[in-house]
């Protein structure tokens, strides 16, 4: 798990439990609380406990943290090992660089996680640049509508609908209880 976290950069308590069957109690990492929204178009906000090994991650903008969490989820869903994965998802505004690269059996794959903030012109530019990767492109998003639209416009791009922000840190999960206790000072 620690070698994965070194590559992924961040993981929520829910992801830690879902993918590693580990409790957040005594997790060997820094933790911090962030108020998150699925995208700038989403008015649902919630708090999440996020684990990292890097103090720098605690200072990232929320959008960068969401990219890390979404890219982490993509690696898990794709079944890619951390040894075959390089993440640059923390880089804000790196429009010509994929959020991650996966050294798959088919060749190097460009991985992009889209929270819903990219214009379709930006998506077109990213897909054009990322088409150079021999293993193809995997585009992840929490929006079923956006995933369907990208699949229609770019049939050569594999799309993943990763569910909502709540799948990464759902309301009523242990993170909410941890936050409540932390805010109360318990």
MIPA-683968 format. One line per field, with one value per atom (N, C-alpha, C): residue number from 1; x, y, z; atom name; residue in three letters. Coordinates in nm, 2 decimals, m for minus. Example, Ala and Ser with C-alpha at 12.3 -4.5 7.8 and 13.67 -1.06 7.14 Angstrom:
REM MIPA-683968
nr = (1; 1; 1; 2; 2; 2) $
east = (1.32; 1.23; 1.32; 1.28; 1.37; 1.29) $
north = (m0.57; m0.45; m0.33; m0.22; m0.11; 0.00) $
up = (0.78; 0.78; 0.78; 0.71; 0.71; 0.79) $
atom = (N; CA; C; N; CA; C) $
rest = (ALA; ALA; ALA; SER; SER; SER) $
***
This chain:
REM MIPA-683968
nr = (1; 1; 1; 2; 2; 2; 3; 3; 3; 4; 4; 4; 5; 5; 5; 6; 6; 6; 7; 7; 7; 8; 8; 8; 9; 9; 9; 10; 10; 10; 11; 11; 11; 12; 12; 12; 13; 13; 13; 14; 14; 14; 15; 15; 15; 16; 16; 16; 17; 17; 17; 18; 18; 18; 19; 19; 19; 20; 20; 20; 21; 21; 21; 22; 22; 22; 23; 23; 23; 24; 24; 24; 25; 25; 25; 26; 26; 26; 27; 27; 27; 28; 28; 28; 29; 29; 29; 30; 30; 30; 31; 31; 31; 32; 32; 32; 33; 33; 33; 34; 34; 34; 35; 35; 35; 36; 36; 36; 37; 37; 37; 38; 38; 38; 39; 39; 39; 40; 40; 40; 41; 41; 41; 42; 42; 42; 43; 43; 43; 44; 44; 44; 45; 45; 45; 46; 46; 46; 47; 47; 47; 48; 48; 48; 49; 49; 49; 50; 50; 50; 51; 51; 51; 52; 52; 52; 53; 53; 53; 54; 54; 54; 55; 55; 55; 56; 56; 56; 57; 57; 57; 58; 58; 58; 59; 59; 59; 60; 60; 60; 61; 61; 61; 62; 62; 62; 63; 63; 63; 64; 64; 64; 65; 65; 65; 66; 66; 66; 67; 67; 67; 68; 68; 68; 69; 69; 69; 70; 70; 70; 71; 71; 71; 72; 72; 72; 73; 73; 73; 74; 74; 74; 75; 75; 75; 76; 76; 76; 77; 77; 77; 78; 78; 78; 79; 79; 79; 80; 80; 80; 81; 81; 81; 82; 82; 82; 83; 83; 83; 84; 84; 84; 85; 85; 85; 86; 86; 86; 87; 87; 87; 88; 88; 88; 89; 89; 89; 90; 90; 90; 91; 91; 91; 92; 92; 92; 93; 93; 93; 94; 94; 94; 95; 95; 95; 96; 96; 96; 97; 97; 97; 98; 98; 98; 99; 99; 99; 100; 100; 100; 101; 101; 101; 102; 102; 102; 103; 103; 103; 104; 104; 104; 105; 105; 105; 106; 106; 106; 107; 107; 107; 108; 108; 108; 109; 109; 109; 110; 110; 110; 111; 111; 111; 112; 112; 112; 113; 113; 113; 114; 114; 114; 115; 115; 115; 116; 116; 116; 117; 117; 117; 118; 118; 118; 119; 119; 119; 120; 120; 120; 121; 121; 121; 122; 122; 122; 123; 123; 123; 124; 124; 124; 125; 125; 125; 126; 126; 126; 127; 127; 127; 128; 128; 128; 129; 129; 129; 130; 130; 130; 131; 131; 131; 132; 132; 132; 133; 133; 133; 134; 134; 134; 135; 135; 135; 136; 136; 136; 137; 137; 137; 138; 138; 138; 139; 139; 139; 140; 140; 140; 141; 141; 141; 142; 142; 142; 143; 143; 143; 144; 144; 144; 145; 145; 145; 146; 146; 146; 147; 147; 147; 148; 148; 148; 149; 149; 149; 150; 150; 150; 151; 151; 151; 152; 152; 152; 153; 153; 153; 154; 154; 154; 155; 155; 155; 156; 156; 156; 157; 157; 157; 158; 158; 158; 159; 159; 159; 160; 160; 160; 161; 161; 161; 162; 162; 162; 163; 163; 163; 164; 164; 164; 165; 165; 165; 166; 166; 166; 167; 167; 167; 168; 168; 168; 169; 169; 169; 170; 170; 170; 171; 171; 171; 172; 172; 172; 173; 173; 173; 174; 174; 174; 175; 175; 175; 176; 176; 176; 177; 177; 177; 178; 178; 178; 179; 179; 179; 180; 180; 180; 181; 181; 181; 182; 182; 182; 183; 183; 183; 184; 184; 184; 185; 185; 185; 186; 186; 186) $
east = (0.08; 0.00; 0.09; 0.19; 0.28; 0.35; 0.39; 0.45; 0.35; 0.22; 0.12; 0.09; 0.09; 0.06; 0.18; 0.30; 0.41; 0.39; 0.33; 0.30; 0.18; 0.07; m0.06; m0.06; 0.01; 0.01; m0.09; m0.21; m0.32; m0.42; m0.49; m0.60; m0.70; m0.83; m0.93; m0.94; m1.00; m1.02; m1.11; m1.21; m1.30; m1.22; m1.13; m1.05; m0.96; m0.90; m0.81; m0.89; m1.01; m1.09; m1.13; m1.18; m1.23; m1.12; m1.01; m0.91; m0.80; m0.79; m0.69; m0.75; m0.88; m0.94; m0.87; m0.82; m0.75; m0.83; m0.83; m0.89; m0.80; m0.86; m0.79; m0.72; m0.75; m0.69; m0.54; m0.46; m0.32; m0.26; m0.32; m0.27; m0.13; m0.03; 0.11; 0.13; 0.05; 0.06; 0.01; 0.04; m0.02; m0.16; m0.24; m0.38; m0.42; m0.51; m0.56; m0.71; m0.78; m0.92; m0.93; m1.01; m1.03; m1.18; m1.23; m1.37; m1.36; m1.44; m1.43; m1.57; m1.56; m1.68; m1.64; m1.73; m1.70; m1.65; m1.70; m1.65; m1.70; m1.65; m1.70; m1.85; m1.91; m2.05; m2.13; m2.07; m2.14; m2.15; m2.27; m2.28; m2.29; m2.26; m2.25; m2.11; m2.10; m1.96; m1.96; m1.85; m1.84; m1.69; m1.67; m1.54; m1.48; m1.36; m1.29; m1.16; m1.14; m1.01; m0.92; m0.81; m0.72; m0.59; m0.53; m0.40; m0.30; m0.18; m0.07; 0.06; 0.17; 0.30; 0.38; 0.32; 0.39; 0.32; 0.40; 0.34; 0.30; 0.37; 0.34; 0.19; 0.15; 0.01; m0.09; m0.06; m0.16; m0.17; m0.08; m0.09; m0.14; m0.17; m0.22; m0.36; m0.40; m0.53; m0.63; m0.75; m0.85; m0.86; m0.85; m0.86; m0.75; m0.63; m0.51; m0.53; m0.59; m0.62; m0.72; m0.83; m0.93; m0.86; m0.77; m0.70; m0.62; m0.56; m0.48; m0.58; m0.69; m0.78; m0.85; m0.89; m0.95; m0.85; m0.72; m0.62; m0.59; m0.59; m0.57; m0.68; m0.80; m0.91; m0.90; m0.85; m0.84; m0.73; m0.62; m0.52; m0.58; m0.66; m0.72; m0.82; m0.90; m1.01; m0.94; m0.83; m0.76; m0.68; m0.65; m0.57; m0.43; m0.38; m0.24; m0.16; m0.04; 0.04; 0.11; 0.15; 0.22; 0.36; 0.42; 0.54; 0.53; 0.41; 0.39; 0.32; 0.31; 0.23; 0.32; 0.31; 0.38; 0.27; 0.25; 0.15; 0.21; 0.14; 0.17; 0.05; m0.05; m0.18; m0.18; m0.08; m0.07; m0.04; 0.00; 0.05; m0.07; m0.10; m0.21; m0.18; m0.27; m0.26; m0.16; m0.13; m0.04; m0.12; m0.17; m0.27; m0.21; m0.08; m0.02; 0.04; 0.02; 0.08; m0.03; m0.03; m0.14; m0.13; m0.23; m0.23; m0.15; m0.14; m0.05; m0.02; 0.09; 0.13; 0.13; 0.07; 0.07; 0.15; 0.25; 0.33; 0.26; 0.16; 0.08; 0.14; 0.08; 0.13; 0.11; 0.01; m0.02; 0.07; 0.15; 0.24; 0.20; 0.27; 0.25; 0.11; 0.03; m0.11; m0.12; m0.18; m0.20; m0.33; m0.32; m0.43; m0.47; m0.60; m0.65; m0.77; m0.78; m0.89; m0.95; m1.08; m1.15; m1.26; m1.25; m1.35; m1.47; m1.46; m1.58; m1.55; m1.43; m1.39; m1.34; m1.30; m1.24; m1.34; m1.31; m1.40; m1.38; m1.47; m1.45; m1.34; m1.30; m1.19; m1.06; m1.05; m0.94; m0.93; m1.05; m1.05; m0.99; m1.04; m0.99; m0.84; m0.79; m0.64; m0.57; m0.61; m0.55; m0.55; m0.66; m0.67; m0.58; m0.57; m0.48; m0.33; m0.29; m0.16; m0.13; m0.23; m0.21; m0.22; m0.27; m0.28; m0.15; m0.04; 0.10; 0.14; 0.07; 0.10; 0.05; 0.15; 0.11; 0.01; m0.01; m0.11; m0.25; m0.26; m0.39; m0.41; m0.54; m0.58; m0.69; m0.68; m0.80; m0.84; m0.96; m1.02; m1.12; m1.10; m1.19; m1.26; m1.38; m1.46; m1.57; m1.62; m1.72; m1.86; m1.87; m2.00; m2.03; m2.14; m2.18; m2.21; m2.27; m2.30; m2.18; m2.08; m1.95; m1.88; m1.88; m1.81; m1.87; m2.01; m2.08; m2.05; m2.04; m2.02; m1.87; m1.78; m1.64; m1.62; m1.69; m1.69; m1.75; m1.85; m1.91; m1.82; m1.76; m1.67; m1.54; m1.49; m1.36; m1.36; m1.41; m1.43; m1.30; m1.19; m1.06; m1.01; m1.08; m1.05; m1.13; m1.07; m1.14; m1.19; m1.32; m1.37; m1.41; m1.38; m1.42; m1.51; m1.63; m1.71; m1.69; m1.62; m1.58; m1.68; m1.80; m1.90; m1.87; m1.94; m1.94; m1.83; m1.81; m1.72; m1.76; m1.89; m1.93; m1.88; m1.85; m1.78; m1.64; m1.58; m1.44; m1.45; m1.55; m1.56; m1.71; m1.79; m1.94; m1.98; m2.09; m2.15; m2.19; m2.17; m2.20; m2.10; m1.98; m1.87; m1.79; m1.69; m1.61; m1.54; m1.51; m1.45; m1.53; m1.66; m1.75; m1.74; m1.74; m1.73; m1.60; m1.49; m1.36; m1.35; m1.41; m1.42; m1.49; m1.61; m1.69; m1.61; m1.54; m1.47; m1.35; m1.29; m1.17; m1.22; m1.33; m1.38; m1.43; m1.48; m1.52; m1.40; m1.29; m1.17; m1.16; m1.24; m1.24; m1.12) $
north = (m0.12; 0.00; 0.13; 0.13; 0.25; 0.28; 0.17; 0.20; 0.25; 0.21; 0.26; 0.41; 0.44; 0.58; 0.67; 0.62; 0.70; 0.74; 0.65; 0.67; 0.76; 0.72; 0.79; 0.93; 0.95; 1.08; 1.10; 1.05; 1.07; 0.96; 0.94; 0.84; 0.88; 0.86; 0.89; 0.77; 0.79; 0.68; 0.58; 0.62; 0.52; 0.44; 0.50; 0.43; 0.33; 0.37; 0.29; 0.16; 0.18; 0.06; m0.02; 0.04; m0.04; m0.12; m0.05; m0.12; m0.20; m0.17; m0.24; m0.31; m0.29; m0.35; m0.31; m0.18; m0.13; m0.02; m0.03; 0.08; 0.20; 0.31; 0.44; 0.46; 0.38; 0.40; 0.36; 0.45; 0.42; 0.41; 0.47; 0.47; 0.54; 0.47; 0.53; 0.64; 0.74; 0.85; 0.98; 1.09; 1.22; 1.22; 1.28; 1.30; 1.45; 1.49; 1.62; 1.62; 1.73; 1.74; 1.84; 1.82; 1.91; 1.92; 2.04; 2.05; 2.03; 1.94; 1.90; 1.92; 1.95; 1.95; 1.87; 1.80; 1.72; 1.80; 1.92; 2.01; 2.15; 2.24; 2.38; 2.40; 2.30; 2.31; 2.23; 2.17; 2.09; 2.17; 2.20; 2.27; 2.19; 2.06; 1.97; 1.96; 2.01; 2.01; 1.91; 1.86; 1.77; 1.77; 1.72; 1.71; 1.57; 1.56; 1.43; 1.43; 1.31; 1.29; 1.22; 1.28; 1.23; 1.20; 1.09; 1.04; 1.06; 1.10; 1.12; 1.09; 1.08; 1.07; 1.20; 1.29; 1.42; 1.54; 1.62; 1.75; 1.84; 1.83; 1.91; 1.89; 1.77; 1.74; 1.81; 1.83; 1.90; 2.05; 2.10; 2.24; 2.26; 2.15; 2.16; 2.22; 2.28; 2.33; 2.21; 2.24; 2.13; 2.06; 2.14; 2.07; 1.97; 2.01; 1.91; 1.79; 1.81; 1.69; 1.60; 1.66; 1.58; 1.50; 1.56; 1.49; 1.37; 1.40; 1.28; 1.17; 1.21; 1.10; 1.03; 1.11; 1.04; 0.96; 1.00; 0.92; 0.80; 0.81; 0.69; 0.59; 0.64; 0.55; 0.48; 0.56; 0.50; 0.38; 0.41; 0.30; 0.17; 0.19; 0.08; 0.01; 0.08; 0.02; m0.05; 0.01; m0.05; m0.17; m0.19; m0.30; m0.28; m0.16; m0.13; m0.13; m0.19; m0.19; m0.06; m0.02; 0.11; 0.11; m0.01; m0.02; 0.02; 0.01; 0.04; 0.17; 0.25; 0.38; 0.50; 0.60; 0.73; 0.84; 0.90; 1.00; 1.14; 1.23; 1.37; 1.45; 1.39; 1.45; 1.57; 1.59; 1.70; 1.83; 1.82; 1.94; 2.02; 2.13; 2.21; 2.28; 2.28; 2.35; 2.28; 2.16; 2.08; 2.02; 2.10; 2.06; 1.97; 1.97; 1.89; 1.76; 1.74; 1.62; 1.54; 1.41; 1.33; 1.33; 1.30; 1.29; 1.17; 1.07; 0.95; 0.88; 0.80; 0.72; 0.58; 0.48; 0.34; 0.26; 0.19; 0.10; m0.03; m0.04; m0.16; m0.25; m0.37; m0.47; m0.42; m0.33; m0.27; m0.15; m0.11; 0.01; 0.11; 0.23; 0.33; 0.40; 0.40; 0.46; 0.59; 0.69; 0.82; 0.81; 0.85; 0.85; 0.99; 1.02; 1.16; 1.15; 1.22; 1.23; 1.37; 1.38; 1.50; 1.52; 1.62; 1.64; 1.71; 1.75; 1.82; 1.97; 2.01; 2.15; 2.18; 2.08; 2.11; 2.14; 2.24; 2.27; 2.16; 2.15; 2.05; 2.08; 2.21; 2.25; 2.20; 2.21; 2.16; 2.01; 1.94; 1.80; 1.75; 1.82; 1.79; 1.81; 1.92; 1.94; 1.83; 1.80; 1.69; 1.56; 1.52; 1.40; 1.40; 1.51; 1.52; 1.49; 1.56; 1.54; 1.40; 1.35; 1.22; 1.10; 1.13; 1.02; 0.97; 1.03; 0.99; 0.86; 0.83; 0.72; 0.59; 0.49; 0.37; 0.28; 0.29; 0.21; 0.27; 0.40; 0.47; 0.56; 0.60; 0.70; 0.64; 0.66; 0.62; 0.75; 0.79; 0.92; 0.88; 0.93; 0.90; 1.03; 1.01; 1.12; 1.07; 1.16; 1.11; 1.13; 1.18; 1.21; 1.11; 1.04; 0.94; 1.02; 1.13; 1.21; 1.25; 1.30; 1.34; 1.22; 1.11; 0.99; 0.94; 0.95; 0.91; 1.00; 1.13; 1.23; 1.21; 1.19; 1.18; 1.05; 0.94; 0.82; 0.83; 0.92; 0.94; 1.02; 1.13; 1.21; 1.15; 1.06; 1.01; 0.86; 0.78; 0.64; 0.56; 0.62; 0.55; 0.57; 0.65; 0.68; 0.59; 0.51; 0.43; 0.53; 0.53; 0.61; 0.53; 0.59; 0.53; 0.62; 0.58; 0.66; 0.61; 0.69; 0.64; 0.67; 0.71; 0.75; 0.89; 0.92; 1.06; 1.08; 1.20; 1.23; 1.15; 1.12; 1.04; 0.90; 0.85; 0.72; 0.72; 0.84; 0.85; 0.88; 0.95; 0.98; 1.01; 0.90; 0.92; 0.98; 1.04; 1.10; 0.98; 1.00; 0.89; 0.79; 0.81; 0.71; 0.74; 0.66; 0.68; 0.82; 0.87; 1.00; 1.11; 1.10; 1.20; 1.20; 1.07; 1.06; 1.11; 1.08; 1.12; 1.28; 1.34; 1.48; 1.54; 1.48; 1.53; 1.53; 1.41; 1.40; 1.50; 1.52; 1.61; 1.75; 1.79; 1.93; 1.95; 1.85; 1.86; 1.86; 1.81; 1.80; 1.67; 1.57; 1.44; 1.36) $
up = (0.00; 0.00; 0.00; 0.08; 0.08; m0.05; m0.12; m0.25; m0.35; m0.34; m0.42; m0.39; m0.26; m0.22; m0.26; m0.27; m0.32; m0.46; m0.54; m0.68; m0.70; m0.63; m0.65; m0.59; m0.48; m0.42; m0.31; m0.33; m0.23; m0.24; m0.13; m0.13; m0.02; m0.04; 0.06; 0.15; 0.27; 0.36; 0.29; 0.21; 0.15; 0.05; m0.03; m0.13; m0.05; 0.06; 0.14; 0.18; 0.23; 0.27; 0.16; 0.05; m0.07; m0.14; m0.16; m0.25; m0.17; m0.04; 0.04; 0.17; 0.19; 0.31; 0.43; 0.44; 0.55; 0.62; 0.75; 0.84; 0.83; 0.86; 0.86; 0.99; 1.09; 1.22; 1.21; 1.25; 1.25; 1.11; 1.01; 0.88; 0.88; 0.82; 0.82; 0.72; 0.73; 0.64; 0.70; 0.64; 0.68; 0.64; 0.72; 0.68; 0.69; 0.60; 0.61; 0.56; 0.60; 0.56; 0.46; 0.35; 0.25; 0.22; 0.19; 0.14; m0.01; m0.06; m0.20; m0.27; m0.40; m0.49; m0.61; m0.67; m0.78; m0.90; m0.92; m1.03; m1.00; m1.08; m1.06; m1.09; m1.15; m1.19; m1.08; m0.98; m0.88; m0.75; m0.70; m0.58; m0.45; m0.47; m0.35; m0.30; m0.18; m0.12; 0.00; 0.03; 0.14; 0.19; 0.31; 0.36; 0.34; 0.32; 0.30; 0.38; 0.44; 0.50; 0.39; 0.37; 0.26; 0.32; 0.27; 0.32; 0.21; 0.26; 0.17; 0.24; 0.17; 0.23; 0.21; 0.14; 0.11; 0.17; 0.24; 0.29; 0.18; 0.07; m0.05; m0.10; m0.09; m0.13; m0.05; 0.08; 0.17; 0.13; 0.05; 0.01; m0.13; m0.20; m0.33; m0.34; m0.45; m0.47; m0.47; m0.44; m0.44; m0.57; m0.68; m0.81; m0.83; m0.79; m0.80; m0.71; m0.59; m0.51; m0.57; m0.63; m0.70; m0.82; m0.89; m1.00; m0.94; m0.83; m0.77; m0.73; m0.66; m0.62; m0.73; m0.84; m0.96; m1.03; m1.04; m1.11; m1.03; m0.89; m0.81; m0.83; m0.84; m0.87; m1.01; m1.10; m1.24; m1.23; m1.16; m1.16; m1.09; m0.99; m0.92; m1.02; m1.08; m1.17; m1.29; m1.34; m1.45; m1.41; m1.28; m1.23; m1.26; m1.28; m1.31; m1.18; m1.18; m1.06; m1.05; m0.93; m0.91; m0.98; m1.00; m1.07; m1.22; m1.28; m1.42; m1.44; m1.33; m1.34; m1.29; m1.37; m1.33; m1.33; m1.21; m1.20; m1.20; m1.28; m1.27; m1.25; m1.19; m1.17; m1.08; m1.00; m0.91; m0.98; m1.11; m1.18; m1.24; m1.17; m1.22; m1.35; m1.44; m1.57; m1.67; m1.64; m1.74; m1.85; m1.94; m2.03; m2.14; m2.16; m2.27; m2.21; m2.08; m2.01; m1.95; m1.98; m1.92; m1.77; m1.70; m1.55; m1.51; m1.59; m1.56; m1.69; m1.68; m1.79; m1.73; m1.81; m1.77; m1.87; m1.82; m1.91; m1.92; m2.01; m2.02; m2.12; m2.13; m2.23; m2.37; m2.39; m2.53; m2.56; m2.46; m2.48; m2.38; m2.39; m2.29; m2.32; m2.21; m2.22; m2.15; m2.22; m2.16; m2.07; m1.95; m1.86; m1.82; m1.84; m1.81; m1.72; m1.61; m1.53; m1.54; m1.57; m1.60; m1.50; m1.42; m1.32; m1.37; m1.50; m1.56; m1.59; m1.56; m1.58; m1.72; m1.80; m1.93; m2.03; m2.11; m2.23; m2.33; m2.42; m2.53; m2.62; m2.63; m2.71; m2.64; m2.51; m2.43; m2.44; m2.43; m2.45; m2.58; m2.69; m2.82; m2.83; m2.78; m2.78; m2.70; m2.58; m2.50; m2.58; m2.64; m2.71; m2.83; m2.90; m3.01; m2.97; m2.86; m2.81; m2.76; m2.68; m2.62; m2.72; m2.84; m2.94; m2.98; m2.94; m2.97; m2.89; m2.79; m2.70; m2.76; m2.78; m2.86; m2.79; m2.66; m2.59; m2.59; m2.64; m2.65; m2.53; m2.52; m2.42; m2.33; m2.20; m2.12; m2.05; m2.07; m2.02; m1.91; m1.79; m1.68; m1.63; m1.59; m1.54; m1.45; m1.35; m1.27; m1.33; m1.45; m1.51; m1.62; m1.61; m1.71; m1.84; m1.84; m1.96; m2.03; m1.96; m2.02; m2.08; m2.00; m2.06; m2.19; m2.19; m2.31; m2.43; m2.40; m2.51; m2.56; m2.47; m2.52; m2.60; m2.56; m2.63; m2.77; m2.78; m2.91; m3.00; m2.95; m3.03; m3.06; m2.97; m2.99; m2.96; m3.06; m3.04; m3.01; m3.04; m3.02; m2.87; m2.80; m2.66; m2.57; m2.48; m2.38; m2.27; m2.24; m2.13; m2.01; m1.90; m1.77; m1.70; m1.66; m1.57; m1.43; m1.35; m1.21; m1.11; m1.14; m1.04; m0.99; m0.89; m0.84; m0.73; m0.69; m0.58; m0.46; m0.44; m0.33; m0.33; m0.45; m0.45; m0.40; m0.41; m0.35; m0.20; m0.16; m0.02; 0.01; 0.02; 0.04; 0.17; 0.16; 0.29; 0.38; 0.51; 0.60; 0.61; 0.55; 0.56; 0.68; 0.71; 0.83; 0.83; 0.71; 0.70; 0.77; 0.75; 0.81; 0.96; 1.01; 1.16; 1.21; 1.14; 1.17; 1.17; 1.07; 1.06; 1.18; 1.21; 1.32; 1.45; 1.47; 1.60; 1.60; 1.48; 1.48; 1.50; 1.44; 1.46; 1.61; 1.67; 1.81; 1.90; 1.86; 1.94; 2.02; 1.98; 2.05; 2.01) $
atom = (N; CA; C; N; CA; C; N; CA; C; N; CA; C; N; CA; C; N; CA; C; N; CA; C; N; CA; C; N; CA; C; N; CA; C; N; CA; C; N; CA; C; N; CA; C; N; CA; C; N; CA; C; N; CA; C; N; CA; C; N; CA; C; N; CA; C; N; CA; C; N; CA; C; N; CA; C; N; CA; C; N; CA; C; N; CA; C; N; CA; C; N; CA; C; N; CA; C; N; CA; C; N; CA; C; N; CA; C; N; CA; C; N; CA; C; N; CA; C; N; CA; C; N; CA; C; N; CA; C; N; CA; C; N; CA; C; N; CA; C; N; CA; C; N; CA; C; N; CA; C; N; CA; C; N; CA; C; N; CA; C; N; CA; C; N; CA; C; N; CA; C; N; CA; C; N; CA; C; N; CA; C; N; CA; C; N; CA; C; N; CA; C; N; CA; C; N; CA; C; N; CA; C; N; CA; C; N; CA; C; N; CA; C; N; CA; C; N; CA; C; N; CA; C; N; CA; C; N; CA; C; N; CA; C; N; CA; C; N; CA; C; N; CA; C; N; CA; C; N; CA; C; N; CA; C; N; CA; C; N; CA; C; N; CA; C; N; CA; C; N; CA; C; N; CA; C; N; CA; C; N; CA; C; N; CA; C; N; CA; C; N; CA; C; N; CA; C; N; CA; C; N; CA; C; N; CA; C; N; CA; C; N; CA; C; N; CA; C; N; CA; C; N; CA; C; N; CA; C; N; CA; C; N; CA; C; N; CA; C; N; CA; C; N; CA; C; N; CA; C; N; CA; C; N; CA; C; N; CA; C; N; CA; C; N; CA; C; N; CA; C; N; CA; C; N; CA; C; N; CA; C; N; CA; C; N; CA; C; N; CA; C; N; CA; C; N; CA; C; N; CA; C; N; CA; C; N; CA; C; N; CA; C; N; CA; C; N; CA; C; N; CA; C; N; CA; C; N; CA; C; N; CA; C; N; CA; C; N; CA; C; N; CA; C; N; CA; C; N; CA; C; N; CA; C; N; CA; C; N; CA; C; N; CA; C; N; CA; C; N; CA; C; N; CA; C; N; CA; C; N; CA; C; N; CA; C; N; CA; C; N; CA; C; N; CA; C; N; CA; C; N; CA; C; N; CA; C; N; CA; C; N; CA; C; N; CA; C; N; CA; C; N; CA; C; N; CA; C; N; CA; C; N; CA; C; N; CA; C; N; CA; C; N; CA; C; N; CA; C; N; CA; C; N; CA; C; N; CA; C; N; CA; C; N; CA; C; N; CA; C; N; CA; C; N; CA; C; N; CA; C; N; CA; C; N; CA; C; N; CA; C; N; CA; C; N; CA; C; N; CA; C; N; CA; C; N; CA; C; N; CA; C; N; CA; C; N; CA; C; N; CA; C; N; CA; C; N; CA; C; N; CA; C; N; CA; C; N; CA; C; N; CA; C; N; CA; C; N; CA; C) $
rest = (UNK; UNK; UNK; UNK; UNK; UNK; UNK; UNK; UNK; UNK; UNK; UNK; UNK; UNK; UNK; UNK; UNK; UNK; UNK; UNK; UNK; UNK; UNK; UNK; UNK; UNK; UNK; UNK; UNK; UNK; UNK; UNK; UNK; UNK; UNK; UNK; UNK; UNK; UNK; UNK; UNK; UNK; UNK; UNK; UNK; UNK; UNK; UNK; UNK; UNK; UNK; UNK; UNK; UNK; UNK; UNK; UNK; UNK; UNK; UNK; UNK; UNK; UNK; UNK; UNK; UNK; UNK; UNK; UNK; UNK; UNK; UNK; UNK; UNK; UNK; UNK; UNK; UNK; UNK; UNK; UNK; UNK; UNK; UNK; UNK; UNK; UNK; UNK; UNK; UNK; UNK; UNK; UNK; UNK; UNK; UNK; UNK; UNK; UNK; UNK; UNK; UNK; UNK; UNK; UNK; UNK; UNK; UNK; UNK; UNK; UNK; UNK; UNK; UNK; UNK; UNK; UNK; UNK; UNK; UNK; UNK; UNK; UNK; UNK; UNK; UNK; UNK; UNK; UNK; UNK; UNK; UNK; UNK; UNK; UNK; UNK; UNK; UNK; UNK; UNK; UNK; UNK; UNK; UNK; UNK; UNK; UNK; UNK; UNK; UNK; UNK; UNK; UNK; UNK; UNK; UNK; UNK; UNK; UNK; UNK; UNK; UNK; UNK; UNK; UNK; UNK; UNK; UNK; UNK; UNK; UNK; UNK; UNK; UNK; UNK; UNK; UNK; UNK; UNK; UNK; UNK; UNK; UNK; UNK; UNK; UNK; UNK; UNK; UNK; UNK; UNK; UNK; UNK; UNK; UNK; UNK; UNK; UNK; UNK; UNK; UNK; UNK; UNK; UNK; UNK; UNK; UNK; UNK; UNK; UNK; UNK; UNK; UNK; UNK; UNK; UNK; UNK; UNK; UNK; UNK; UNK; UNK; UNK; UNK; UNK; UNK; UNK; UNK; UNK; UNK; UNK; UNK; UNK; UNK; UNK; UNK; UNK; UNK; UNK; UNK; UNK; UNK; UNK; UNK; UNK; UNK; UNK; UNK; UNK; UNK; UNK; UNK; UNK; UNK; UNK; UNK; UNK; UNK; UNK; UNK; UNK; UNK; UNK; UNK; UNK; UNK; UNK; UNK; UNK; UNK; UNK; UNK; UNK; UNK; UNK; UNK; UNK; UNK; UNK; UNK; UNK; UNK; UNK; UNK; UNK; UNK; UNK; UNK; UNK; UNK; UNK; UNK; UNK; UNK; UNK; UNK; UNK; UNK; UNK; UNK; UNK; UNK; UNK; UNK; UNK; UNK; UNK; UNK; UNK; UNK; UNK; UNK; UNK; UNK; UNK; UNK; UNK; UNK; UNK; UNK; UNK; UNK; UNK; UNK; UNK; UNK; UNK; UNK; UNK; UNK; UNK; UNK; UNK; UNK; UNK; UNK; UNK; UNK; UNK; UNK; UNK; UNK; UNK; UNK; UNK; UNK; UNK; UNK; UNK; UNK; UNK; UNK; UNK; UNK; UNK; UNK; UNK; UNK; UNK; UNK; UNK; UNK; UNK; UNK; UNK; UNK; UNK; UNK; UNK; UNK; UNK; UNK; UNK; UNK; UNK; UNK; UNK; UNK; UNK; UNK; UNK; UNK; UNK; UNK; UNK; UNK; UNK; UNK; UNK; UNK; UNK; UNK; UNK; UNK; UNK; UNK; UNK; UNK; UNK; UNK; UNK; UNK; UNK; UNK; UNK; UNK; UNK; UNK; UNK; UNK; UNK; UNK; UNK; UNK; UNK; UNK; UNK; UNK; UNK; UNK; UNK; UNK; UNK; UNK; UNK; UNK; UNK; UNK; UNK; UNK; UNK; UNK; UNK; UNK; UNK; UNK; UNK; UNK; UNK; UNK; UNK; UNK; UNK; UNK; UNK; UNK; UNK; UNK; UNK; UNK; UNK; UNK; UNK; UNK; UNK; UNK; UNK; UNK; UNK; UNK; UNK; UNK; UNK; UNK; UNK; UNK; UNK; UNK; UNK; UNK; UNK; UNK; UNK; UNK; UNK; UNK; UNK; UNK; UNK; UNK; UNK; UNK; UNK; UNK; UNK; UNK; UNK; UNK; UNK; UNK; UNK; UNK; UNK; UNK; UNK; UNK; UNK; UNK; UNK; UNK; UNK; UNK; UNK; UNK; UNK; UNK; UNK; UNK; UNK; UNK; UNK; UNK; UNK; UNK; UNK; UNK; UNK; UNK; UNK; UNK; UNK; UNK; UNK; UNK; UNK; UNK; UNK; UNK; UNK; UNK; UNK; UNK; UNK; UNK; UNK; UNK; UNK; UNK; UNK; UNK; UNK; UNK; UNK; UNK; UNK; UNK; UNK; UNK; UNK; UNK; UNK; UNK; UNK; UNK; UNK; UNK; UNK; UNK) $
***
